Amino acid sequence: MRVHEAGALHADIGQHGPAWLREPDDVNLLLPQLWPGSVVRGADGVLRVGGIPVTDLAAEYGTPAYVVDEADLRSRAAAYRTAFSAAFPAGADVYYAGKSFLCKAVVRWIAEEGLNLDVCSGGELAVALAAGFDPARIGFHGNNKSLAELDRAVSAGVGRIIVDSFDEIERLATLAADRGVRAPVMVRVTVGVEAHTHEYIATAHEDQKFGFSLNRGRAGREGGDAAEAVRRVLAAPSLRLLGLHSHIGSQIYDAQGFEVSARRVLGLQAQIRDEHGIEPPELDLGGGFGIAYTTQDDPFEPVEIATALAGIVQHECTAYGLSVPRISVEPGRSISGPAAFTLYEVGTVKDVELDGGAVRRYVSVDGGMSDNIRTALYDASYSCTLASRLSDAPPALSRVVGKHCESGDIVVRDEFLPSDLAPGDLIAVPGTGAYTRSMANNYNHVPRPGVVAVADGTARVIVRAETEDDLLRLDVG
């Protein structure tokens, strides 16, 4: 049964953890769906990634550390490219969502795998350009792009700018006119779909900051603000309308939301045809495809996603009498997320007696909410395993917590770990390739961990770990 992350948030959690968590028969067992493709447990119990023991990685690079399986990330990118090219003969583009995790090495990997790139800030654009990525293959998102950011995007020749407000349309039109160019534009449409995910990562319901609504609203416009945005783009000689864009949220496990979204945004496409006599050539359906963080998650494969979306788009285009536009999607988490894990060292193990005689085991590691804030921010669920040895001890329900001065500093809320877990052991948390390093922070003045990429038996640093000197360098007081 496919379930989504939000479904676990209200589970009856007690002494035995959430209802979906089962005590393992073998606490050393790895579940392949949670780990990068090259991760195995050796006969000595030590996890290996790309043939390299994690004990060697910890000794050389320290902990915490984000460990990326380069081959795994590349294969996921290639799988999306292949699946969507096959499903949409008229043309499809896959834009890797850089917000999930971006650095120059990853930019080069996705370029080599034939993907385009989605950025949503001047900083992300700077990384892409510094890595030599073709700006014509970049899409630029953001609900409040500054004039400087827009100017840089236009100057660089970014291939699409996704406009998000009337102010931005006016700002971009003026800037492009001053430069004597026509800026390529997509209009972000808020389709009113409540994606089955956490409130903070559902992005297509009406009451939120992104996009133009399809509702008529107080102005009574047919097609709402979205249709008016299209009119203003078409009326600006310095703007070129590429198409419409929608995005319904993140960590989504079914196609129902995309079906409703496609129907509504293609309805606007039909209105544009009837009102202006044109059919915009492109349609972006967004991303948000979920991954497996724990045993409760059952995500779709890229070919399943592509096939489902192709059927939806074809059906709706036929219903409206439209040509099938060139389709684009924006997977980020489903490419980078499963390709990495975070490696920690255990510092303390503490048993706390609760009301009724139950005992909560707290396992403290040398990282926490500064390197993975998702558990605190979204109540997200993660799994983990002892990574540095075998254990024949019985499993103990444990809570993995960080070193920060917050009671909500939780890395893994509930997991069965060996009852003989001790200080100095290594723990690995899978599924941390997305929205961990990119959301990392310096709370309590803790330096952010580095990123180590492993490929073909070789490890190298692709993002250097911060040091206290880095923190002090910015403190000019």
N, C-alpha and C positions, 0 to 999 in steps of 0.2 A: 504494500500500500504506500502510495506517495504521500508524504506529509511534509509540512513546511515548518520552518523554525518557530514561527509564532505559536504553533500548536503546543509546544512544550512549555511555554511561559507560564501557563496556569495549571501545570500538572500538580498533582498531590504529592509533594515532596516531603518525605519523612525520614525515618531512621535508615531506610533502605534506598534512599535516593528517588529520582523520578521514576514513574511507572515503566517507562520504556527501557530503563537501564537494567540489564541482566548481569548477574554475577557470572563471570567467565569460568569455564571448566579449566582453562589453562591461562593463567595471568600473563604468560609470555607470548601469547598468540597475537599476531598482527592481522588486522583486517585490511586487505589490499585496497579496498575502495577509499580508505582514508589517507593513503600514503602515496608519495611520488613513486613512479614506476620502478625505479632502481633500488628502493629501500627493501632490505631483507634483514632478518636477524640471523647472525652467524651461530655456529655451534657453541661458541663461548657466551652467547646471549647478547653480544654487542650489536647494535644496529649498524648497518652499513648502507651508505648512499653512494651510488656510482663506484662501488667497490671500496670505499674509504670508511674505516671504522669511525664512528662519531667520537670515540675516545681520543682518536688522533686529532680530529677537528677541534675538540675542546682544548686539548693540550696546546695546539698551535695558535688558535684564534681566540680562545677564551669563551666564556659564557656570560650572559646570554648571547646567542647568535642565531640569526635567521639563516637557514641552510636551503639553498635553491638547487633543485635538480634541473639543470639546463635542458637536458634532452627531454624531460617530461614537459616542461613549459613549451618548448618548441613543438613537440608532438601535438599538444592540445591546440596550439595556434594553427598548425597545419590541418588538423582535423576540422576545425571550423571553416577554414578556407575551402577545403575540398568538399565538405558537406553542402555549403551554401552555393558554391559554383555548380554543383550537380543539381540542386533543388530548384535553382532559378536560372534557366537557360538564357533568359533575357538579360541577365547580369546581376551580380550581387557583390557587395563589398563588406568586408569584416573590418571594423574599426576597433582595435584594442583600446579598452578604456584605461588610460594611463593613471587615473586616480586610484585604481586598485593597487598598483605598485609600479613606480617608474624610476628608472635610472638609465644611464647611457648604454649600459650593456643590454638591458632589456629592450630598449629602443632598437638597437641593432639586430637583436634576435628576431623581433617581430617584423622588421623590414625584410630580413633575409627569408622569412617564412611567407612573405607576400601579403601581410596584413597592412591596413592603414592604421592611423593613430588618432585617438580622441583625447584632447586636452581640455582643461577647464580653468586654467589660470595662466598668468604670465610666466610663473615659475615653471610649470609643466611645459609650456611652449619653449622656454629657454633650454630646458633639458633636451627636448626633441631636436631643436636646431643645433645645439652643441654636439649632438651625436651624429649629425649629418643627415637627418631624416628629410625626405623630400617634402617640402611644405605643401605641395599640391595634394598630398595624401593625408593631410592633417585636417581634422574637424575641431573647431574651437567652441566649446560650451561655456556656460556661466550666466547666472541671472543678474550679475552686476559687473560686467566687464568695464574696466576703466578706459578712459580715452587713450591712455598710453598703451594699454593692452591691445585695444582695437587697432591703433596705429601700427603697432608692431606686427600684428597679424596681417593687415593689409600690405604693409611694406614687404613682408616676407613672402607673400603670395600664398597664404593659407587657402586650401581648397574649398572650405566651407565654413561659414560663421553662422552658428545657430542663434538667431535673435530671440530674445526672451521678454522684451518690453517695448512699448511705443517709444520710450525715451531712447532706447538703444537703436531702434530703427532710424530715428532722426539723427542721432549722433553718428552712426555709421555712414548714413547717406551723405552727410556733410563732409565727413572725413574723406570718403572715397572720391567725392566730387572735387575736393581740394587737391587730391593727388592725381586726378584725371584717370581714374580706373573705375571699373564696375566690380563691386565686391560680390562674390557668390554667397547667397543667403539661403538658409533653411529656417522655416518658422516653427518654433516649438509649440506644440498643441497639447493642452491639458485636456485629456479625454474623459475625466471623471470616473476612472476605474479604480476601485479600492483593491489594490494588490494584496494577496494573502501573505503579508510579511509584517515586520515590525513597523509601528506607526512612523518612526523617524526615517525609514528607508522606503516608504511607499510614496511615490512622487507624482501620481497622476490624479489623485482626488482633488476636488475643487479648492479646498481650504489649505493652500500651500503656496510657496513663493515662486514656483517654476511655471513658465509658459503662459500661453494665451488660452483662455477658456473657450469651449464651444458653446456654452450656454448663452442665451440671448442677454440675460442679465437686465439691469436697469435701462441700458441703452436700447434694448429691443432689437439689436442687429441680428439678421439672419446669419447663422454661423458664429455668432458671438464675437468676442474680441479676436479670435483666431482669423475669422474671415476679414475683419477690418485690418488686421496686421498684414494679411496677404495684399489687400488693396493698397496699403501704404507702400509696401515693398515694390509692387508693380508700378506705382505712380512715381517712384524715384528713379530717374535715369541712371544714377550711379550704382544702383543695386540690381542684381540678377537673381531671380527666384529659381533655386534648384528644386525645392520641394518642401515637403512637410516632415516634421519630426515628432515622435512621441516616445515617452519612456514611462513605464508604469510602476517601476520600483526595483528592488533588489532582492536576491535570495528567493526567487520564485521557482516553484516546482511543477506548475501545470500551465497549459496553453490557453485556458479559458479567458484570462485577462487579456491576452494578446488578441484573441478572437474579437472581443468587444472593442478593444482599442482600434484594431484594423478597420472594423466596420465603421466606427465613428470618424476616423481620420480620412478614410476613403470617401465617406459621405461628403466631407469638406472638399476633397479632390473633385468630386462630381459637381459640387456647387461652383468651384473655380472654373471648371470647363463650361458650365452653363452661363456664368456671369461674364467671364473674360475670354472665352473661346480658346483656352489653352489647357493642356494637362501637364502640370509640372513633372519633369522627367524622373524625379527621385522620391523615394519614401524611406525614411529611417524608422524602424520599429523599436529602436533602443536595445537594451540588454537586460541585465538583471537575472540571468539564468543561475539557478542555485547550484551549490556543491554539497558534498557530504562532509559535515563536521563531526557527526556521531553516527551511531548505528541506526538512529531513527530517520536519517535522511536518505532519500533515494532519487538522485537527480537524473535528468535526461542526458543522453549522449548527444553530441552535436548533430549527428545525422537525424536523430529523432526530432530535435528542435527545428532543424532546417525543413524537414519533411512536413511537420505540422504547420509551420508558418507559411510554407509554399501553398499548402492546401487552403489555408485561411485566406491568403491574399488572392489566390486565383478565384475562389468562390465569391468573395466580395467584389472583385473587379468585374466579374461576369454579371453579378447582380446589378451593378451601377452602369454597365456598359462602358467600362474604362479599359484602356490598355494597361497591362501590368508594368508598373514603373520599375526602374532599377532599384533594387532593395539593398538596404544596408542595416547591419546590426552592430551592437557595441558590447560584446562580452569582455569582461575584465576579470572579475572574480573567478569565473569558470575556467580561465586560462592560467592565471597566476596563483590562485588560491591553493589548489591541490598540489602544486609543484614545489611547495616548500613546507618546512616545519621549523619550529623554534626549539633550540636546545638550551636547557637550563641545568644548573647544579642545585641539588637539594642542600639547604642550609640547616633547617631544623624540622623536626617532626614532633607534633604536640597533640595529645589526646585531651579533648575537653568534654567533661560530662555535662549532658543536657538534662532538661526536665524529663522525668520519667525513667531515668537511668540509662538513656541512650548516650552514645559516645560519638563525638565528631572528631575525626582525625584531620588535623591541619598540617599540610606539607608546604613549608615555605621555601620558595626558590629565589634565585638571585636576580629576578626581573619583576614583572608585574604589569600594572596598568600603564606604565610608561612605554612599554613595548607592545602591549596588546590591551587596548582600552575597550574592545568590543564587548567583553563580558560585563563590564561596569556600565557601558553606555546603552547597549541593546539587550542586556540579559542573555547574551549569546551563549550557546552551548559548545563545548569543545571536548575532545578526548585526549588521552595522553598514555604514555607507556614508560616503564623503566627501560632505559636505553643502553646502559653500560654493563649489564651482566644478566645472567639467568637467575631466576629465583624459584625455589620449590616451596616457598612459604604460601600459606593460604591467602586469598585476596582480602583486602580490607577497603571498605568504602572510604574514600579520601576526598578532601577538598584541597586543591592546589592553589596557594595564595602567593601574593608577591611581597615585596619588602617595603612597600610604601605606607605612609601614615594615614591610611584610610581603611575602614572596615569593609568597604566595598571593593577592595583591591583583590579581586579573585581572577585567577587565570582559567582554572577548570573547576566548575561548581561541584560536580560529582563524578567520580571515576573509581573503579576498582584497581588498586595498585597492590603490589606485594606487601604483606604485613611486616616484612623485615626491611622495608625501605629505610635508608639511613642517610645522615649527612654525608656529602661527597658523591652520592649516586647522581647519575645524569637522568633527566626526564626529557622526553621529546613530545611536543604537542603538534600534531599534524594540522593541515588546513590553514596555515598562517601566512600564506603567500600574498594574500589580499587584505588590504585595510588594516595591517598591523604596522609595518614599517612606515607606510604612507600616513598613518595617523599617530605615529609615535611622538612622544613629548618628553620634556625634561622635568616632570614633576619631582619634587624633592631634590632637584639638581642632580638627577641621575642621568648620565650620558646615554644616548641612544645606541643600541647594539649595531654591529656591522652586519653586512650581508655577504655570505660566502657562497659562491657558485661552484657546483661540482659537475664535472663532465669527463667521461672516459678516464676515470681513475686519477684525475687531477683536480685540485681545489684551488680557488683563487678568490681574493677579496674583490667584490665589485662595488660595494659601498663601505667605506672605512668606518669602523666603530668610533664614536666620539670619545673624547677624553675630557678630563677635568680642565685641561688647558684650553680646549675648545670652548667650554662654558665660560671660562674666565676671560677669554679673548673678546667676548661680546660685552662684558661688564666694564664699562668705561668710567664708572663712578670713582 
